[in-house]
Amino acid sequence: MRNLAIVDLGSNSARMAVSRLYANGHVEELKRVKEDTRLSEGMGPEHTLQPAAINRTIKALINFRRLYERMPDTDVIGITTAAVRMASNQAAFLKQVKQAIGLDLRVLSGDDEAYYDYLGVANSLVIKNCLILDTGGASCELILVKNGVKQHLISVPFGAVTLSEQFGLNDLVPSVNLFRAQMFLRDRLADIWWLSEASHCPIVLLGGANRTLARINRRRQKKLKVEDIHGYRLKTETVYHTFLDFLARSKRGRQDISGMEYARADIIVGGMLPLVTLLQMLDSDRVIFSESGVREGIISEYLQQTND
């Protein structure tokens, strides 16, 4: 029996999950923590990680280390995704993390990230045909599943933070900004030739913006366990109504919505746009939420490797 801590450094937030792994393959989650770091903030066309964002991230990682160091027999895996993947100063950042907390971060490729998303979903939800969408801060991962098997996957370089910054979606959204963002997304998504094979399929959702969508609607439906979103379903019509509510409000107004994270109100429109665009393109009638994604996929791989 050992513990496994996965430190997941995303483009908008840093997360850590510590799980106890038993010899029989059972996994028990012991702790899950998150800090809003917005590492991708202000990267601009040069794709440069900014000093303030780096400092926020290092502080979060130091806090995580304090937690996992208290747990005996703990292996630590550190991963990072789109913001660091694209960063022109990637090497300097990774060196700074190593010097600050002694952690070697593995920079996942877009295909790696999508594959681990698939593993996490496939091992926890029984869905034969679907499109998996993981909306991050600086990228989106898309995976087509047919008859329970991964057919195609891709990572595209835009997400909640980058879309919000590029098209001015942070506060009240001018119609021209929204239209430009929609045109941009439709053009980029139309280049993915196999997306048409997901027509009329449900979309399985991962990522912070999508979790926020689930929490808000569970509160509105007066569900007892608001955070229990795994397997939760929403009709497309409900997704559209929620998105319209976001568009009708300023950043401050969105912060007042029950279930909205205070720090996410300025990027929630950008975070939902990939989903709304895909629902329109694919004529999907529902979405399904998953709490299992990259981290759970890595745990699955880790268990397989250690048991071989």
VOGU-3710 file (C-alpha; in Angstrom, 3 decimals, decimal comma):
1> mrnlaivdlg> 0,000/0,000/0,000  1,390/3,359/-1,088  0,181/6,887/-1,626  0,381/8,703/-4,952  0,286/12,490/-5,168  -0,397/13,956/-8,586  0,444/17,639/-8,932  -1,373/18,951/-11,990  -0,260/22,392/-13,099  -2,896/23,691/-15,499
11> snsarmavsr> -3,184/26,943/-17,395  -5,799/28,406/-15,050  -5,378/26,497/-11,790  -2,996/24,191/-9,973  -4,435/21,034/-8,447  -3,169/18,201/-6,323  -4,853/14,879/-5,632  -3,420/12,358/-3,165  -4,680/8,787/-3,421  -3,988/5,626/-1,469
21> lyanghveel> -3,251/2,686/-3,743  -3,970/-0,805/-2,435  -2,399/-4,031/-3,624  -5,739/-5,283/-4,953  -5,992/-2,271/-7,289  -8,437/-0,276/-5,157  -7,851/3,491/-5,170  -8,976/5,727/-2,297  -8,697/9,490/-2,660  -7,317/11,045/0,527
31> krvkedtrls> -7,056/14,719/-0,358  -7,832/17,046/-3,240  -6,809/20,711/-3,253  -6,865/23,507/-5,816  -5,412/26,982/-6,081  -6,249/29,559/-8,741  -2,934/30,486/-10,346  -3,887/31,546/-13,894  -0,455/30,658/-15,213  -1,447/31,479/-18,808
41> egmgpehtlq> -2,482/35,056/-17,965  -0,894/37,669/-20,217  1,222/35,247/-22,238  0,365/37,144/-25,420  1,422/36,212/-28,949  5,001/35,622/-27,734  3,716/32,842/-25,419  5,795/34,083/-22,511  4,933/33,074/-18,951  4,702/36,265/-16,898
51> paainrtika> 6,559/36,847/-13,562  3,388/37,466/-11,509  1,755/34,277/-12,824  4,942/32,290/-12,190  5,142/33,583/-8,603  1,503/32,626/-7,917  2,185/29,165/-9,274  5,380/28,610/-7,274  3,551/29,612/-4,069  0,804/27,093/-4,817
61> linfrrlyer> 3,349/24,346/-5,447  5,118/25,112/-2,164  1,781/24,774/-0,368  1,173/21,433/-2,090  4,612/20,176/-1,060  3,881/20,969/2,585  0,852/18,688/2,334  2,349/15,675/0,561  5,545/15,734/2,615  3,454/14,984/5,714
71> mpdtdvigit> 2,218/11,745/4,164  4,513/8,697/4,459  5,239/6,371/1,547  4,118/8,893/-1,048  5,266/8,955/-4,650  4,845/12,295/-6,403  4,126/12,810/-10,100  4,153/16,360/-11,430  2,531/17,217/-14,753  1,842/20,429/-16,617
81> taavrmasnq> -0,177/21,192/-19,707  -0,936/23,838/-22,332  0,511/27,037/-20,853  3,924/25,486/-20,194  3,697/23,358/-23,337  3,454/26,541/-25,447  5,725/28,771/-23,354  8,769/30,299/-24,994  10,407/30,369/-21,533  9,430/26,789/-20,713
91> aaflkqvkqa> 12,953/25,613/-19,820  13,546/28,527/-17,428  10,194/27,920/-15,726  10,805/24,193/-15,255  14,227/24,962/-13,779  12,676/27,495/-11,396  10,142/24,913/-10,185  12,882/22,325/-9,699  14,960/24,773/-7,647  11,989/25,948/-5,563
101> igldlrvlsg> 10,403/22,634/-4,609  12,564/19,860/-6,068  9,860/18,633/-8,432  10,479/17,571/-12,014  7,409/18,472/-14,026  6,491/16,345/-17,024  5,191/18,552/-19,828  2,337/16,612/-21,386  1,895/16,875/-25,120  -1,586/17,692/-26,333
111> ddeayydylg> -2,051/14,071/-27,428  -0,870/12,838/-24,008  -3,386/15,063/-22,264  -6,226/13,899/-24,509  -5,266/10,259/-24,055  -5,241/10,500/-20,254  -8,624/12,247/-20,419  -9,901/9,268/-22,389  -8,497/6,761/-19,886  -10,047/8,655/-16,975
121> vanslviknc> -13,482/8,778/-18,604  -13,424/5,250/-20,035  -12,626/3,736/-16,636  -15,414/5,573/-14,817  -18,377/6,132/-17,181  -20,143/3,594/-19,367  -20,755/5,466/-22,625  -20,432/3,709/-25,972  -20,511/6,713/-28,313  -19,556/10,247/-27,330
131> lildtggasc> -17,278/13,201/-27,845  -15,109/14,049/-24,837  -14,333/17,757/-24,384  -11,817/18,955/-21,796  -11,822/22,767/-21,707  -8,715/24,120/-19,999  -7,298/27,591/-19,615  -5,196/27,553/-22,790  -6,247/24,435/-24,687  -9,142/22,109/-25,402
141> elilvkngvk> -8,817/18,353/-25,812  -11,289/16,484/-28,004  -11,640/12,693/-28,127  -14,076/10,761/-30,312  -15,278/7,497/-28,755  -17,164/4,932/-30,835  -18,420/1,622/-29,412  -16,490/2,367/-26,237  -13,146/2,728/-28,034  -11,061/5,836/-28,736
151> qhlisvpfga> -11,117/6,606/-32,461  -9,502/10,041/-32,764  -8,067/12,669/-30,438  -6,651/16,166/-30,729  -5,581/19,116/-28,599  -6,350/22,599/-29,925  -4,495/25,687/-28,589  -7,295/27,807/-27,170  -9,155/27,732/-23,876  -11,050/29,742/-21,291
161> vtlseqfgln> -8,266/32,213/-20,452  -6,826/32,674/-23,936  -10,216/33,092/-25,648  -11,341/35,578/-22,994  -8,198/37,652/-23,417  -8,059/37,456/-27,217  -11,675/38,468/-27,814  -12,486/40,655/-24,804  -15,024/38,345/-23,154  -14,111/39,138/-19,551
171> dlvpsvnlfr> -16,837/41,609/-18,570  -20,002/42,617/-20,424  -19,496/41,056/-23,845  -20,074/43,297/-26,888  -21,922/41,446/-29,651  -19,079/42,067/-32,109  -16,590/40,400/-29,733  -18,839/37,399/-29,281  -19,369/37,024/-33,023  -15,626/37,230/-33,738
181> aqmflrdrla> -14,952/34,558/-31,115  -17,649/32,303/-32,571  -16,285/32,735/-36,110  -12,782/31,910/-34,862  -13,967/28,735/-33,113  -16,095/27,542/-36,019  -13,182/27,997/-38,419  -10,766/26,095/-36,171  -13,176/23,292/-35,329  -14,233/22,882/-38,967
191> diwwlseash> -10,624/21,876/-39,722  -11,032/18,736/-37,568  -12,327/16,394/-40,261  -13,519/13,616/-37,961  -15,713/15,824/-35,764  -18,668/15,173/-38,054  -18,604/11,548/-36,848  -19,742/12,860/-33,434  -22,994/14,278/-34,826  -25,929/13,729/-32,444
201> cpivllggan> -23,630/12,124/-29,843  -23,586/13,327/-26,219  -20,608/15,452/-25,193  -18,752/14,313/-22,051  -17,361/17,336/-20,238  -14,160/17,907/-18,259  -12,420/21,080/-17,118  -13,075/23,941/-14,736  -15,553/25,918/-16,841  -17,623/22,794/-17,411
211> rtlarinrrr> -17,566/21,879/-13,721  -18,848/25,382/-12,984  -21,700/24,860/-15,445  -22,627/21,674/-13,595  -22,456/23,206/-10,105  -24,607/26,190/-11,064  -27,330/23,997/-12,509  -27,243/21,531/-9,622  -27,830/24,460/-7,270  -30,689/25,718/-9,417
221> qkklkvedih> -32,198/22,228/-9,389  -31,743/22,138/-5,583  -29,647/18,980/-5,663  -28,459/17,915/-2,214  -24,830/17,218/-3,195  -23,855/20,147/-5,416  -20,272/18,939/-5,948  -21,340/15,403/-6,914  -21,278/16,018/-10,656  -19,869/12,719/-11,967
231> gyrlktetvy> -22,399/11,294/-14,425  -24,648/14,360/-14,097  -26,544/15,191/-17,297  -27,958/18,387/-18,754  -30,064/18,966/-21,825  -28,559/21,225/-24,468  -31,398/23,690/-23,989  -30,368/24,144/-20,340  -26,758/24,740/-21,356  -27,891/27,472/-23,768
241> htfldflars> -30,071/29,169/-21,132  -27,171/29,191/-18,673  -24,833/30,653/-21,311  -27,355/33,380/-22,136  -27,534/34,230/-18,435  -23,743/34,672/-18,370  -23,856/36,908/-21,457  -26,568/39,108/-19,934  -24,412/39,894/-16,898  -21,232/41,805/-16,215
251> krgrqdisgm> -18,300/40,120/-14,494  -19,627/41,398/-11,183  -23,091/40,074/-11,968  -21,704/36,620/-12,777  -19,905/36,547/-9,447  -23,322/36,726/-7,762  -24,522/33,500/-9,406  -24,787/30,688/-6,878  -22,181/28,059/-7,732  -19,886/30,450/-9,608
261> eyaradiivg> -16,286/30,579/-8,427  -15,415/34,217/-7,783  -12,155/33,952/-9,735  -13,774/32,290/-12,737  -16,455/34,889/-13,515  -14,243/36,762/-15,988  -13,372/33,671/-18,066  -16,602/31,675/-17,918  -17,933/33,002/-21,249  -14,686/32,071/-22,980
271> gmlplvtllq> -14,715/28,760/-21,129  -18,193/27,832/-22,332  -17,856/28,987/-25,931  -16,120/25,812/-27,208  -18,949/23,710/-25,744  -21,730/25,952/-27,084  -20,125/25,996/-30,523  -19,773/22,195/-30,599  -23,360/21,668/-29,466  -24,520/23,801/-32,386
281> mldsdrvifs> -22,194/22,158/-34,907  -22,974/18,572/-33,864  -26,651/18,968/-32,966  -26,053/17,143/-29,680  -29,030/16,997/-27,341  -27,238/16,538/-24,014  -23,998/16,772/-22,076  -22,614/14,435/-19,400  -20,110/15,555/-16,776  -17,089/13,571/-15,657
291> esgvregiis> -14,941/14,119/-12,591  -12,408/11,621/-13,924  -9,875/12,937/-16,397  -6,129/13,365/-16,751  -5,208/12,642/-13,119  -7,330/9,492/-13,007  -5,890/8,405/-16,346  -2,380/8,766/-14,954  -3,331/6,754/-11,853  -4,625/3,993/-14,124
301> eylqqtnd> -1,358/3,954/-16,078  0,698/4,053/-12,859  -1,159/1,043/-11,448  -0,659/-0,915/-14,637  3,084/-0,139/-14,715  3,645/-0,979/-11,041  1,719/-4,256/-11,322  3,506/-5,464/-14,465
//
